[in-house]
Amino acid sequence: MGIILENLFYGNLRPNECIRPANSEYLNLNRKISSLMDSYHKKLSPEEYDELEKLIDLLGQSTSMYSAASFTEGFQLGAKMMIEVFGGTDLKREGQ
C-alpha cells in the first residue's frame, strides 16, 4: 500500500494513461474516426478543416471533463463501499 500512496504523493499515479477499453469495437471505431478525419482533410479548405479540428478539440475537452467526473464518482462510491464493508455501517442511514 505504501507504493501507491508514495506514487500518489509524487504525482506519478495516472490511471487515465492506463485505460485500455476491453470492447473489441474500440480499435475499429478509432480507425473509422482517423479515416473520416483524413477524408475531411482532403475535402475541406484549410480554414474549414481548422474549424473542424477546433470542434473536435472542444469535444475532447468535454469528454475528458466527463471522464474525470465519472472516475471521481466511481472512486468515491468504491471508497464508501469499502467503509461500509469494513466498518459495518450503513452510509445511507447516516445520510452519506
PyRosetta script that sets phi, psi and omega in degrees:
from pyrosetta import init, pose_from_sequence

init()
pose = pose_from_sequence("MGIILENLFYGNLRPNECIRPANSEYLNLNRKISSLMDSYHKKLSPEEYDELEKLIDLLGQSTSMYSAASFTEGFQLGAKMMIEVFGGTDLKREGQ")
pose.set_psi(1, -31.6)
pose.set_omega(1, -179.7)
pose.set_phi(2, -60.8)
pose.set_psi(2, -32.8)
pose.set_omega(2, -179.1)
pose.set_phi(3, -65.9)
pose.set_psi(3, -42.7)
pose.set_omega(3, 179.6)
pose.set_phi(4, -64.2)
pose.set_psi(4, -46.4)
pose.set_omega(4, -179.8)
pose.set_phi(5, -62.6)
pose.set_psi(5, -40.6)
pose.set_omega(5, 178.9)
pose.set_phi(6, -65.1)
pose.set_psi(6, -43.7)
pose.set_omega(6, 177.8)
pose.set_phi(7, -63.9)
pose.set_psi(7, -37.8)
pose.set_omega(7, 176.3)
pose.set_phi(8, -63.5)
pose.set_psi(8, -45.2)
pose.set_omega(8, -179.7)
pose.set_phi(9, -59.8)
pose.set_psi(9, -44.6)
pose.set_omega(9, -177.0)
pose.set_phi(10, -83.9)
pose.set_psi(10, 1.6)
pose.set_omega(10, 178.0)
pose.set_phi(11, 76.7)
pose.set_psi(11, 21.0)
pose.set_omega(11, -178.2)
pose.set_phi(12, -92.6)
pose.set_psi(12, -2.8)
pose.set_omega(12, -178.2)
pose.set_phi(13, -94.3)
pose.set_psi(13, 110.5)
pose.set_omega(13, -177.5)
pose.set_phi(14, -132.0)
pose.set_psi(14, 79.0)
pose.set_omega(14, -176.4)
pose.set_phi(15, -61.9)
pose.set_psi(15, -26.8)
pose.set_omega(15, -179.7)
pose.set_phi(16, -65.0)
pose.set_psi(16, -21.8)
pose.set_omega(16, 179.6)
pose.set_phi(17, -83.1)
pose.set_psi(17, -9.7)
pose.set_omega(17, -177.4)
pose.set_phi(18, -104.6)
pose.set_psi(18, 1.3)
pose.set_omega(18, -175.7)
pose.set_phi(19, -75.4)
pose.set_psi(19, 123.9)
pose.set_omega(19, 175.5)
pose.set_phi(20, -132.4)
pose.set_psi(20, 97.8)
pose.set_omega(20, -178.3)
pose.set_phi(21, -53.8)
pose.set_psi(21, 135.3)
pose.set_omega(21, -179.0)
pose.set_phi(22, -80.0)
pose.set_psi(22, -14.4)
pose.set_omega(22, -179.3)
pose.set_phi(23, -63.2)
pose.set_psi(23, 125.7)
pose.set_omega(23, -177.0)
pose.set_phi(24, -64.7)
pose.set_psi(24, -20.4)
pose.set_omega(24, -179.3)
pose.set_phi(25, -81.6)
pose.set_psi(25, -10.3)
pose.set_omega(25, -175.4)
pose.set_phi(26, -59.1)
pose.set_psi(26, -50.8)
pose.set_omega(26, -179.8)
pose.set_phi(27, -63.0)
pose.set_psi(27, -42.6)
pose.set_omega(27, 179.1)
pose.set_phi(28, -62.0)
pose.set_psi(28, -42.3)
pose.set_omega(28, 178.8)
pose.set_phi(29, -61.8)
pose.set_psi(29, -43.8)
pose.set_omega(29, 178.6)
pose.set_phi(30, -65.6)
pose.set_psi(30, -34.2)
pose.set_omega(30, 175.3)
pose.set_phi(31, -64.7)
pose.set_psi(31, -41.0)
pose.set_omega(31, 178.1)
pose.set_phi(32, -64.1)
pose.set_psi(32, -41.4)
pose.set_omega(32, 178.4)
pose.set_phi(33, -61.7)
pose.set_psi(33, -46.1)
pose.set_omega(33, 179.7)
pose.set_phi(34, -62.0)
pose.set_psi(34, -40.8)
pose.set_omega(34, 179.5)
pose.set_phi(35, -64.5)
pose.set_psi(35, -43.7)
pose.set_omega(35, 178.2)
pose.set_phi(36, -65.2)
pose.set_psi(36, -40.2)
pose.set_omega(36, 178.2)
pose.set_phi(37, -62.3)
pose.set_psi(37, -41.2)
pose.set_omega(37, 177.8)
pose.set_phi(38, -63.3)
pose.set_psi(38, -40.8)
pose.set_omega(38, 178.7)
pose.set_phi(39, -63.8)
pose.set_psi(39, -44.2)
pose.set_omega(39, 177.8)
pose.set_phi(40, -65.4)
pose.set_psi(40, -33.8)
pose.set_omega(40, 179.0)
pose.set_phi(41, -62.1)
pose.set_psi(41, -36.1)
pose.set_omega(41, 179.7)
pose.set_phi(42, -77.9)
pose.set_psi(42, -32.2)
pose.set_omega(42, -175.0)
pose.set_phi(43, -85.2)
pose.set_psi(43, -36.4)
pose.set_omega(43, -172.3)
pose.set_phi(44, -89.9)
pose.set_psi(44, 156.1)
pose.set_omega(44, 172.8)
pose.set_phi(45, -69.1)
pose.set_psi(45, 161.2)
pose.set_omega(45, 178.2)
pose.set_phi(46, -55.5)
pose.set_psi(46, -38.7)
pose.set_omega(46, -179.7)
pose.set_phi(47, -67.3)
pose.set_psi(47, -43.5)
pose.set_omega(47, 179.2)
pose.set_phi(48, -64.6)
pose.set_psi(48, -40.4)
pose.set_omega(48, 179.7)
pose.set_phi(49, -66.0)
pose.set_psi(49, -37.8)
pose.set_omega(49, 176.2)
pose.set_phi(50, -60.7)
pose.set_psi(50, -41.0)
pose.set_omega(50, 178.0)
pose.set_phi(51, -64.1)
pose.set_psi(51, -41.0)
pose.set_omega(51, 177.5)
pose.set_phi(52, -62.1)
pose.set_psi(52, -43.2)
pose.set_omega(52, 178.4)
pose.set_phi(53, -63.1)
pose.set_psi(53, -37.6)
pose.set_omega(53, 177.2)
pose.set_phi(54, -62.9)
pose.set_psi(54, -42.4)
pose.set_omega(54, 178.2)
pose.set_phi(55, -61.5)
pose.set_psi(55, -45.5)
pose.set_omega(55, -179.6)
pose.set_phi(56, -64.7)
pose.set_psi(56, -38.1)
pose.set_omega(56, 176.0)
pose.set_phi(57, -62.0)
pose.set_psi(57, -42.4)
pose.set_omega(57, 177.9)
pose.set_phi(58, -63.8)
pose.set_psi(58, -41.2)
pose.set_omega(58, 176.7)
pose.set_phi(59, -62.7)
pose.set_psi(59, -39.2)
pose.set_omega(59, 177.6)
pose.set_phi(60, -63.4)
pose.set_psi(60, -41.8)
pose.set_omega(60, 178.2)
pose.set_phi(61, -64.0)
pose.set_psi(61, -42.8)
pose.set_omega(61, 178.9)
pose.set_phi(62, -62.4)
pose.set_psi(62, -45.3)
pose.set_omega(62, 179.1)
pose.set_phi(63, -62.7)
pose.set_psi(63, -40.0)
pose.set_omega(63, 178.7)
pose.set_phi(64, -63.1)
pose.set_psi(64, -42.7)
pose.set_omega(64, 178.1)
pose.set_phi(65, -63.7)
pose.set_psi(65, -42.0)
pose.set_omega(65, 178.7)
pose.set_phi(66, -64.4)
pose.set_psi(66, -41.9)
pose.set_omega(66, 179.2)
pose.set_phi(67, -63.2)
pose.set_psi(67, -41.6)
pose.set_omega(67, 178.6)
pose.set_phi(68, -63.2)
pose.set_psi(68, -42.2)
pose.set_omega(68, 178.3)
pose.set_phi(69, -65.5)
pose.set_psi(69, -39.5)
pose.set_omega(69, 178.1)
pose.set_phi(70, -64.6)
pose.set_psi(70, -42.2)
pose.set_omega(70, 178.3)
pose.set_phi(71, -60.8)
pose.set_psi(71, -47.2)
pose.set_omega(71, -179.3)
pose.set_phi(72, -61.1)
pose.set_psi(72, -46.9)
pose.set_omega(72, 179.9)
pose.set_phi(73, -61.0)
pose.set_psi(73, -44.9)
pose.set_omega(73, 179.5)
pose.set_phi(74, -65.1)
pose.set_psi(74, -40.7)
pose.set_omega(74, 179.1)
pose.set_phi(75, -64.9)
pose.set_psi(75, -43.6)
pose.set_omega(75, 179.2)
pose.set_phi(76, -63.4)
pose.set_psi(76, -41.4)
pose.set_omega(76, 177.9)
pose.set_phi(77, -63.2)
pose.set_psi(77, -43.5)
pose.set_omega(77, 178.1)
pose.set_phi(78, -61.6)
pose.set_psi(78, -41.8)
pose.set_omega(78, 178.4)
pose.set_phi(79, -64.5)
pose.set_psi(79, -41.4)
pose.set_omega(79, 177.9)
pose.set_phi(80, -62.7)
pose.set_psi(80, -39.4)
pose.set_omega(80, 178.0)
pose.set_phi(81, -63.6)
pose.set_psi(81, -41.5)
pose.set_omega(81, 179.1)
pose.set_phi(82, -63.9)
pose.set_psi(82, -41.8)
pose.set_omega(82, 177.9)
pose.set_phi(83, -61.1)
pose.set_psi(83, -44.5)
pose.set_omega(83, -179.2)
pose.set_phi(84, -65.2)
pose.set_psi(84, -43.3)
pose.set_omega(84, -178.2)
pose.set_phi(85, -67.4)
pose.set_psi(85, -48.3)
pose.set_omega(85, -176.0)
pose.set_phi(86, -83.3)
pose.set_psi(86, -26.2)
pose.set_omega(86, -178.8)
pose.set_phi(87, -93.4)
pose.set_psi(87, -15.5)
pose.set_omega(87, -179.9)
pose.set_phi(88, 70.3)
pose.set_psi(88, 18.7)
pose.set_omega(88, -179.5)
pose.set_phi(89, -105.8)
pose.set_psi(89, 155.9)
pose.set_omega(89, 177.5)
pose.set_phi(90, -103.4)
pose.set_psi(90, 102.2)
pose.set_omega(90, -176.1)
pose.set_phi(91, -62.5)
pose.set_psi(91, -31.8)
pose.set_omega(91, -178.6)
pose.set_phi(92, -63.7)
pose.set_psi(92, -39.4)
pose.set_omega(92, 179.6)
pose.set_phi(93, -70.3)
pose.set_psi(93, -25.1)
pose.set_omega(93, -179.0)
pose.set_phi(94, -91.2)
pose.set_psi(94, 5.8)
pose.set_omega(94, 178.5)
pose.set_phi(95, 86.3)
pose.set_psi(95, 9.8)
pose.set_omega(95, 178.3)
pose.set_phi(96, 52.6)
pose.dump_pdb("model.pdb")
